[in-house]
Amino acid sequence: MYKLMIADDEPIVVEGLRDGIDWKQYNIEVVGCAYNGIQAEEVCRKELPDIIITDIKMPGAERV
């Protein structure tokens, strides 16, 4: 199973992507969600996702 992380500073986008798609149908597990660049880096290092869906510009991303 592939591991997916979703990162966006808009909670409705994160929740919509997480809950609006039947990821298991595609052999994908959502292993983490992040709402800023700092959280995204932490989830990435911990979970080592195969796929990342991310916003291009988010708070905290300048640190990464």
SULMOZI-V142885 format. One record per pair of residues at least 6 apart in sequence whose ideal C-beta (glycine too) atoms are under 6 Angstrom apart, sorted by the first residue. I is the first residue (numbers start at 0). GAP is how many residues later the second one is. If there is no record, write none. Layout:
((I:GAP) (I:GAP))
This chain:
((0:26) (0:28) (1:26) (1:48) (1:49) (2:26) (2:28) (2:46) (2:47) (3:24) (3:26) (3:45) (3:47) (4:27) (4:38) (4:44) (4:47) (5:8) (5:11) (5:12) (5:27) (5:47) (6:27) (6:33) (6:47) (7:6) (7:47) (8:26) (8:49) (8:50) (13:19) (17:12) (22:7) (30:16) (30:18) (31:11) (31:15) (33:6) (33:9) (35:22) (35:23) (35:24) (36:21) (36:23) (36:24) (36:27) (37:22) (40:23))
